[in-house]
Amino acid sequence: MEHLNKTTGLILKNEKYVGGSVIFPWGEELLCITAGHNLYGKNFDEIPNLEEWSVSDYLGNCHGVRECLGDIDHAKEYDIIVLKLNSKEDLSLYLCPCFYTIPRNPKHSFLFRGKYESANEPILQKNLSFNVVCQDSIHKFLCDIDKEKLINSSFKTGSTWLSGWSGSGLFLDNHDELICFGVMIEIPNDGNDGQLKFTSVTAIDILGLDLKTQDSTLLNYDKKLSKNSLTSIIDQTTDEAISNW
């Protein structure tokens, strides 16, 4: 996961930070996936002027937005869009993750790299786990997160101070490949439930962009994942044993 930063794109409106995204090369283009409300507004009642928008990459380069795949109706229903970027950079500087369907195995551990407005740099958040597919959409799902990570220094939970996390990509932890499942779209109940809501990349198929998404059940039989997970458990157990001793 050492190259996760190469997939982190910061969504900017008139050079002001709005939310996160997953940035990646696709064919001869540079694309990014983000939450639909980052561009269309929380109430999905805004029509974005693309000239005002750009995406900053891990090198600090800003790329203008050339096209948005996903109109306001799609964004309102699924809260996920794809942006085509204007870029003169060498696409080999970026990495394309492998895309998978909703990760329903609660034993798997996930992470995301997101930025909130008051932070200078994106922060890595780990140890998320799958909870349930949402009732309102087969493309949306909830993950559990340590509730303490949703509390600020004033001991206040809430989606307001963490709103910049929207659009951050959810990735599989303990694996040597970058595996992405979707993007964050909401912190339900102001974080009091210790949950985050995501939209699966499968909702992008509706836009006509084939990301060659694979079935997440294949990861249940991934020997690399099992080995890395076991190593992680042993390392954590060893640290705890030493600490207790």
C-alpha positions, -999 to 999 in steps of 0.1 A, spaced: 0 0 0 30 23 -2 18 38 -35 -17 46 -23 -9 83 -23 -5 81 -61 -42 74 -63 -53 103 -41 -68 133 -59 -80 165 -42 -111 181 -57 -107 219 -58 -133 246 -67 -116 279 -75 -85 265 -58 -104 258 -26 -105 222 -13 -139 205 -15 -133 167 -13 -113 136 -22 -112 113 -52 -95 83 -67 -72 95 -96 -59 70 -121 -48 66 -158 -73 49 -181 -62 43 -217 -48 76 -228 -67 97 -203 -64 107 -167 -96 101 -148 -109 105 -112 -138 91 -93 -155 111 -66 -187 117 -48 -214 133 -69 -223 159 -43 -188 173 -43 -197 189 -76 -235 190 -76 -238 202 -40 -252 185 -9 -288 190 -21 -279 181 -57 -293 215 -69 -261 230 -83 -249 229 -119 -211 230 -119 -191 253 -141 -162 229 -150 -139 258 -156 -139 265 -118 -129 229 -110 -96 211 -108 -80 181 -93 -46 182 -75 -25 150 -75 2 137 -52 29 157 -70 10 189 -64 0 192 -101 -34 207 -108 -55 193 -136 -85 210 -150 -118 191 -154 -126 186 -191 -158 165 -188 -180 150 -161 -195 116 -166 -227 115 -145 -254 141 -148 -273 156 -118 -299 128 -119 -272 100 -118 -253 119 -91 -284 123 -70 -293 86 -72 -258 71 -68 -236 99 -55 -207 89 -77 -193 105 -109 -163 103 -131 -142 133 -141 -121 134 -172 -90 156 -166 -69 178 -188 -34 166 -181 0 171 -198 17 148 -173 33 114 -181 5 89 -173 31 65 -160 34 87 -129 1 74 -118 -13 40 -109 -46 24 -118 -60 3 -90 -79 -30 -95 -116 -24 -91 -138 -49 -72 -175 -52 -63 -188 -45 -28 -165 -63 -3 -190 -83 18 -165 -103 38 -165 -88 73 -131 -104 80 -114 -82 55 -98 -50 67 -101 -18 46 -86 17 46 -89 51 29 -67 81 25 -88 112 31 -83 149 39 -106 171 60 -105 209 55 -85 218 85 -57 193 78 -28 202 56 -23 167 41 -45 136 36 -45 112 65 -46 74 64 -75 58 82 -74 20 87 -92 -10 102 -126 -5 85 -148 -35 81 -179 -43 60 -213 -39 77 -242 -42 53 -255 -33 18 -279 -3 21 -316 -9 17 -321 21 -6 -295 10 -32 -277 -22 -42 -247 0 -51 -243 16 -16 -229 0 15 -218 7 51 -185 1 68 -177 2 105 -150 24 118 -137 32 152 -160 59 165 -131 77 181 -118 85 147 -149 105 140 -145 127 171 -125 160 168 -103 177 195 -134 193 210 -150 158 214 -176 165 189 -188 139 164 -203 151 131 -201 150 94 -194 188 92 -158 189 102 -151 157 83 -170 166 51 -138 168 31 -135 130 34 -163 126 7 -150 110 -25 -121 92 -8 -115 58 -22 -120 26 -1 -91 2 -5 -82 -33 7 -56 -34 35 -29 -61 39 -24 -66 2 4 -58 -22 -20 -47 -49 -41 -15 -49 -77 -28 -48 -105 -2 -48 -142 -8 -40 -158 26 -42 -158 61 -28 -171 75 5 -203 95 2 -216 101 37 -210 99 75 -244 87 87 -260 101 119 -232 126 123 -208 97 131 -226 86 162 -230 50 147 -193 46 140 -201 40 103 -192 54 69 -213 50 37 -198 42 3 -209 39 -33 -196 9 -51 -177 14 -84 -204 -9 -100 -226 23 -102 -201 36 -128 -211 8 -153 -243 27 -158 -223 56 -172 -209 34 -199 -173 33 -185 -162 -4 -181 -137 -6 -153 -134 -43 -157 -147 -47 -121 -140 -81 -106 -161 -100 -81 -149 -94 -45 -155 -130 -35 -124 -139 -54 -104 -122 -26 -117 -147 -2 -93 -172 -18 -64 -149 -23 -33 -165 -7 -14 -132 -7 -42 -116 13 -44 -146 38 -6 -145 43 -5 -108 48 -34 -108 72 -19 -136 92 14 -117 94 -4 -86 105 -22 -105 133 11 -121 145 28 -87 145 -1 -71 165 -2 -100 189 36 -98 195 34 -60 202 6 -65 226 23 -94 244 55 -73 248 36 -43 260 17 -64 286 49 -81 297 
